[in-house]
């Protein structure tokens, strides 16, 4: 546990450099960061992965703001990431999952940082469904797209993420029903589509390495390529 916490702290330090550079270019104006799903300390101990650079930059007095994807269907962004950022005092705004591209088109996103559940040795990334679309939008709008991960997330036996990483399909009722609290704080489960409509619930997608600007790891920042990854982790050659 202590080793993973230290890895996340180091990810924060290395990612901080990226945020600081943008802050300097903007003359100290707020750095707008978009993230997807929850890769915070509730998931990965103390600092999180994608959130570690955000916490570090904030603690070092960088003015920043975070766009938090709601992350349907379970709303990990709206329920967890927003809660974590709020507890740390970080300014943030919850947005619909499909708003990111619009924000990027209008220059409202300076940097995207996401986590990953499984990463191939060639740089393909499996993460929460919707990550791929954010990467496409970032590429189209020239927005840097970084993935924060400890080296334990690499699967050194896999080369093709789209072909080799199985994608979990979860209970379709996660799509059909939405949960939340009423004005009295009682938990409600509400059916959204017609009762007889089918639903498909693919939990993850794969973002190809070509769409990723770089990886933020405990050893530093590298490109999303096998050569660059292995130059940082030569013991896995």
C-alpha positions, 0 to 999 in steps of 0.5 A, spaced: 500 500 500 505 504 501 509 503 495 502 504 491 501 511 495 508 513 493 508 511 486 501 516 486 505 521 489 511 521 484 505 521 478 503 527 481 510 531 482 511 529 474 504 531 472 505 538 476 510 540 471 505 539 465 500 544 469 505 549 471 508 549 464 501 551 461 500 556 467 506 560 465 504 560 458 497 563 460 500 568 465 497 565 471 490 564 468 486 558 471 489 552 467 482 548 465 483 540 466 478 535 464 478 528 467 473 522 466 471 517 471 474 516 478 482 515 478 482 519 485 484 517 492 478 513 493 480 508 488 488 508 488 490 510 495 491 517 498 493 521 491 489 518 486 493 517 479 489 522 474 488 527 480 495 526 483 498 532 478 491 536 480 492 536 487 500 537 487 499 543 482 493 546 487 497 545 493 503 549 490 498 554 488 497 553 481 490 556 479 486 551 476 479 548 474 477 541 473 471 539 468 469 533 471 465 528 466 459 525 470 461 518 467 454 515 465 452 510 467 454 509 474 456 517 475 463 516 478 465 523 476 459 526 478 459 522 485 466 521 487 471 525 483 467 531 484 466 529 492 474 528 492 475 535 489 471 539 493 474 536 499 480 538 497 478 545 495 479 545 488 474 549 483 470 544 479 464 543 474 460 537 473 459 536 465 455 531 461 459 526 458 458 529 451 460 536 453 468 535 452 468 536 445 464 542 445 469 545 451 475 543 447 472 547 440 471 553 444 478 553 448 476 551 454 480 545 456 488 546 456 489 539 458 486 532 459 488 527 464 485 520 465 487 514 468 487 507 466 485 500 468 489 496 463 495 498 458 498 494 453 506 495 452 505 498 446 501 504 449 493 502 448 489 504 454 483 501 456 479 505 461 472 507 462 467 508 456 467 514 453 475 515 454 476 514 447 471 519 444 475 524 449 481 522 446 478 523 439 476 530 441 482 532 444 486 530 438 482 534 433 482 540 437 490 540 439 489 539 446 494 535 450 491 528 452 495 524 458 494 518 461 496 517 469 498 510 471 503 507 475 507 501 472 503 496 475 497 498 470 501 495 464 500 488 461 507 487 459 504 481 455 499 485 451 500 488 444 494 490 441 489 493 446 483 493 441 484 485 439 486 483 446 483 486 452 476 484 453 471 489 454 466 487 460 458 488 459 455 490 465 447 489 467 443 493 462 439 496 468 445 500 470 443 504 463 435 503 464 435 506 471 438 512 474 439 513 482 440 519 486 437 523 492 431 526 493 430 533 496 429 529 503 436 525 502 432 519 500 435 514 495 431 513 489 431 509 483 428 512 476 427 508 470 429 513 464 427 509 457 421 505 456 420 499 460 420 495 454 427 498 451 433 494 451 440 497 453 447 495 452 452 497 457 459 496 455 463 498 461 470 500 458 473 502 451 480 502 448 484 508 446 489 507 441 496 509 443 496 514 437 491 519 440 495 519 447 500 525 448 504 521 453 504 517 460 505 520 466 508 514 471 512 514 477 518 514 473 517 520 469 513 522 463 514 518 456 510 517 450 505 512 448 510 507 444 513 501 446 520 504 445 519 510 449 515 505 455 520 500 455 526 505 455 523 508 462 522 500 464 527 497 461 527 491 466 521 489 461 524 488 455 
